Amino acid sequence: MKIAALQLSTLPMSSSKLDYYLRICKAKDVKLLLLNEYALNSFFKELEVTPNLMIKEQSKHKISALKELSAKYDIYIIAPIVHVKGKYIYKSTAKFTPKSVVYYNQQFLINYKHWNEEKFFDNEIGEFNLPSFSIGGVKFGIINGFELHFDTVFSQVMKKKVDVLLCPSVSTFDSSERWIELLKMRAFTNSVYILRANRTGVYKDQNREWKFYGHSNLISPWGDEELTLGSHEEILIVEIFKDELHAARKSWSWKSALSKRGIL
């Protein structure tokens, strides 16, 4: 199965750029396209000073466009979106299919002093439940970048028998090498593919420059970085092989070791 990751900055209101990339995906028989965090909406620091009504209109327009594009090209689109319901604002990931759209609220939110999504958004904090779905016999799970750091997420990756983790992210500053090592470790110890789409572009405030470096990549179930992009707007088209998943799981048997101890 072919899937793709598109890395970019915040998209304009026009859907022409997405239409261009989806035409490429359709021509190459791609079944699923993953977008990075804050591609459909302005970056978080900009949202903090944006009226709720403007955020709602931005999201409403993008949701309408992606519904149409998913149906037009018969492709699943996984895209982080700021989902506004009444006076509440949620950080979500939307799964667009040719016939429906489903929203999954992010469950771990950044809570640093200089970047406090947990304070800004109205997402509920409760027991973690990994969003998952299947396409053509391949089981996908969705984790946002920050959630990659927490072990409880990966106990569910094992339990739900996920084959491919889709990881939209918004990594910045000097964290690229650390992220690659974390992705490789998670893919290897869980025998899964990880497809990551990371934001590009720059945001500047009074104190610092937030440079989003891209480097979207595919990590194999062996823990190898198979393909990676550069630092500018690009699309990564990759192929997922069930045989490779089976071979990695048979070779290392991580799940079997946990099952014998009653963990899974």
C-alpha positions as CSV (number, residue, x, y, z in Angstrom):
1,M,0.0,0.0,0.0
2,K,1.2,3.5,-0.8
3,I,0.7,6.3,1.7
4,A,2.1,9.9,1.8
5,A,3.1,12.7,4.1
6,L,2.9,16.3,3.1
7,Q,5.0,18.8,5.0
8,L,4.2,22.5,4.7
9,S,3.4,25.7,6.6
10,T,-0.1,27.0,7.1
11,L,-2.1,26.6,4.0
12,P,-3.9,29.6,2.3
13,M,-7.6,29.7,2.2
14,S,-7.6,28.5,-1.4
15,S,-7.6,24.7,-1.8
16,S,-5.6,24.8,-5.0
17,K,-2.3,23.7,-3.4
18,L,-4.0,20.7,-1.7
19,D,-5.7,19.8,-5.0
20,Y,-2.3,19.8,-6.7
21,Y,-0.7,17.4,-4.2
22,L,-3.8,15.2,-4.2
23,R,-3.7,14.9,-7.9
24,I,-0.1,13.6,-7.6
25,C,-1.2,11.1,-4.9
26,K,-4.1,9.9,-7.1
27,A,-1.8,9.4,-10.1
28,K,0.6,7.3,-7.9
29,D,-2.2,5.2,-6.4
30,V,-1.7,6.6,-2.9
31,K,-4.5,5.5,-0.4
32,L,-3.8,7.9,2.4
33,L,-2.3,11.4,2.8
34,L,-1.0,12.7,6.2
35,L,-0.7,16.5,6.9
36,N,1.5,18.0,9.6
37,E,0.2,19.9,12.7
38,Y,-0.9,23.5,12.1
39,A,-1.1,23.1,8.3
40,L,-4.9,23.9,8.2
41,N,-4.7,26.5,10.9
42,S,-2.3,29.2,11.9
43,F,0.5,28.2,14.3
44,F,-0.5,28.0,18.0
45,K,1.2,31.3,19.0
46,E,-0.8,33.1,16.4
47,L,-4.0,31.4,17.5
48,E,-3.5,32.6,21.1
49,V,-4.2,36.2,19.8
50,T,-6.8,35.3,17.2
51,P,-10.6,35.8,18.0
52,N,-12.5,32.6,18.3
53,L,-14.8,33.5,15.5
54,M,-11.9,33.9,13.1
55,I,-10.5,30.5,14.2
56,K,-13.9,28.9,13.6
57,E,-14.2,30.4,10.1
58,Q,-10.7,29.3,9.1
59,S,-11.4,25.7,10.3
60,K,-14.8,25.6,8.8
61,H,-13.5,26.6,5.4
62,K,-10.7,24.0,5.5
63,I,-12.9,21.2,6.7
64,S,-15.3,21.9,3.8
65,A,-12.4,21.8,1.3
66,L,-11.0,18.6,2.6
67,K,-14.3,16.8,2.5
68,E,-14.7,17.7,-1.2
69,L,-11.1,16.7,-2.0
70,S,-11.2,13.4,-0.2
71,A,-14.3,12.5,-2.2
72,K,-13.0,13.9,-5.4
73,Y,-9.8,11.8,-5.3
74,D,-11.0,8.8,-3.3
75,I,-8.2,9.2,-0.7
76,Y,-8.2,9.2,3.1
77,I,-6.8,12.4,4.5
78,I,-5.5,12.6,8.1
79,A,-5.1,16.2,9.1
80,P,-4.7,18.0,12.5
81,I,-7.4,20.7,12.8
82,V,-8.6,23.2,15.5
83,H,-12.2,22.0,16.0
84,V,-14.5,24.7,17.3
85,K,-17.8,23.7,19.0
86,G,-19.7,26.6,20.4
87,K,-17.4,28.4,22.8
88,Y,-15.1,25.5,23.1
89,I,-11.9,25.0,21.1
90,Y,-10.4,21.6,20.7
91,K,-7.1,20.5,19.2
92,S,-8.1,17.5,17.1
93,T,-7.0,15.3,14.2
94,A,-9.6,14.8,11.5
95,K,-9.9,11.6,9.4
96,F,-11.5,12.5,6.1
97,T,-12.8,9.7,3.9
98,P,-14.8,9.9,0.7
99,K,-18.0,9.5,2.7
100,S,-17.4,10.8,6.2
101,V,-15.2,12.8,8.6
102,V,-14.3,11.8,12.2
103,Y,-12.6,14.0,14.8
104,Y,-10.2,12.6,17.4
105,N,-9.2,15.1,20.2
106,Q,-5.5,15.0,21.1
107,Q,-5.1,13.6,24.6
108,F,-1.6,14.8,25.6
109,L,-1.1,18.5,25.1
110,I,2.1,20.5,25.5
111,N,2.1,22.5,28.7
112,Y,5.3,24.4,28.8
113,K,5.4,28.1,29.9
114,H,6.4,29.3,26.4
115,W,4.0,26.9,24.6
116,N,0.9,26.0,26.7
117,E,-1.6,24.2,24.5
118,E,-3.1,22.4,27.5
119,K,-4.2,25.8,29.0
120,F,-5.5,27.2,25.7
121,F,-7.5,24.3,24.3
122,D,-10.6,22.7,26.0
123,N,-9.5,19.1,25.4
124,E,-10.5,16.7,28.2
125,I,-7.8,14.9,30.2
126,G,-8.7,11.3,30.8
127,E,-7.7,7.7,30.2
128,F,-5.8,7.5,26.9
129,N,-7.5,5.8,24.0
130,L,-5.5,5.4,20.7
131,P,-7.5,6.4,17.6
132,S,-7.2,3.5,15.1
133,F,-8.8,2.4,11.8
134,S,-8.1,0.0,8.9
135,I,-7.7,0.4,5.2
136,G,-7.3,-2.7,3.0
137,G,-6.1,-5.0,5.8
138,V,-3.6,-2.4,7.2
139,K,-4.3,-1.1,10.7
140,F,-3.4,2.5,11.3
141,G,-3.1,4.4,14.6
142,I,-2.9,8.2,15.0
143,I,-0.6,9.9,17.6
144,N,0.3,13.6,17.6
145,G,4.0,14.5,18.0
146,F,3.9,15.3,21.7
147,E,2.1,12.0,22.4
148,L,5.1,10.1,21.0
149,H,6.9,10.6,24.3
150,F,4.5,8.6,26.5
151,D,4.7,4.9,27.1
152,T,1.0,4.4,27.8
153,V,0.4,5.3,24.1
154,F,2.5,2.4,23.0
155,S,0.8,-0.2,25.2
156,Q,-2.2,0.5,23.1
157,V,-0.3,0.3,19.9
158,M,0.5,-3.3,20.8
159,K,-3.0,-4.2,22.1
160,K,-4.7,-2.8,19.0
161,K,-2.3,-4.5,16.7
162,V,-1.4,-1.3,14.8
163,D,0.7,-1.7,11.7
164,V,1.4,1.9,10.8
165,L,1.5,4.9,13.2
166,L,0.6,8.3,11.6
167,C,2.4,11.0,13.5
168,P,1.6,14.7,12.6
169,S,4.0,17.0,14.4
170,V,5.2,20.6,14.8
171,S,8.8,20.1,15.9
172,T,11.0,23.2,16.1
173,F,14.3,24.6,17.5
174,D,17.3,22.2,17.6
175,S,15.3,18.9,18.2
176,S,15.7,17.1,14.8
177,E,18.3,14.5,15.9
178,R,16.5,13.7,19.1
179,W,13.2,13.2,17.2
180,I,14.8,10.8,14.8
181,E,16.2,8.7,17.6
182,L,12.9,8.7,19.4
183,L,11.0,7.6,16.3
184,K,13.5,4.9,15.5
185,M,13.3,3.5,19.1
186,R,9.4,3.5,19.1
187,A,9.2,1.8,15.7
188,F,11.7,-0.8,16.6
189,T,10.4,-1.8,20.1
190,N,6.8,-1.9,18.8
191,S,7.5,-3.5,15.3
192,V,5.5,-0.8,13.5
193,Y,6.0,1.6,10.6
194,I,5.9,5.3,11.7
195,L,5.1,7.9,9.1
196,R,5.7,11.4,10.4
197,A,4.7,14.7,8.8
198,N,6.4,17.7,10.4
199,R,5.7,21.4,9.8
200,T,7.9,23.8,7.8
201,G,8.2,27.6,7.9
202,V,9.1,30.2,10.5
203,Y,7.2,32.0,13.2
204,K,8.9,35.0,15.0
205,D,8.0,36.6,18.3
206,Q,9.7,39.2,20.4
207,N,12.0,36.7,22.0
208,R,12.9,34.0,19.5
209,E,12.5,32.5,16.0
210,W,10.5,29.3,15.8
211,K,11.9,27.5,12.8
212,F,10.0,24.4,11.8
213,Y,12.5,22.2,10.0
214,G,10.4,19.5,8.2
215,H,12.4,16.3,7.9
216,S,9.2,14.3,7.6
217,N,10.2,10.6,7.4
218,L,9.3,7.0,7.3
219,I,10.7,4.7,10.0
220,S,10.6,0.9,9.3
221,P,9.5,-1.7,11.9
222,W,13.3,-2.6,12.1
223,G,13.9,0.9,13.5
224,D,15.6,2.2,10.4
225,E,15.0,5.7,8.8
226,E,14.0,4.6,5.3
227,L,13.2,7.9,3.7
228,T,13.3,11.5,4.8
229,L,12.5,15.0,3.3
230,G,14.4,18.2,3.6
231,S,13.4,21.4,5.3
232,H,11.1,22.9,2.7
233,E,7.6,22.2,1.4
234,E,7.6,18.6,0.0
235,I,5.6,15.5,-0.3
236,L,6.9,12.0,0.7
237,I,5.3,9.0,-1.0
238,V,6.2,5.6,0.6
239,E,5.1,2.0,0.3
240,I,4.1,-0.2,3.3
241,F,4.8,-3.9,3.1
242,K,2.9,-6.4,5.3
243,D,5.6,-9.0,4.8
244,E,8.2,-6.6,6.4
245,L,5.9,-6.2,9.4
246,H,5.5,-9.9,9.8
247,A,9.3,-10.5,9.5
248,A,10.2,-7.9,12.1
249,R,7.6,-9.2,14.6
250,K,8.7,-12.8,14.1
251,S,12.3,-11.9,14.5
252,W,12.1,-9.8,17.7
253,S,8.8,-11.1,19.3
254,W,8.3,-8.1,21.6
255,K,4.5,-8.7,21.7
256,S,5.0,-12.4,22.6
257,A,7.2,-11.5,25.5
258,L,4.6,-9.1,26.9
259,S,1.8,-11.6,26.4
260,K,3.6,-14.3,28.4
261,R,3.7,-11.9,31.3
262,G,0.0,-11.0,31.1
263,I,0.7,-7.4,30.0
264,L,-1.2,-7.7,26.6
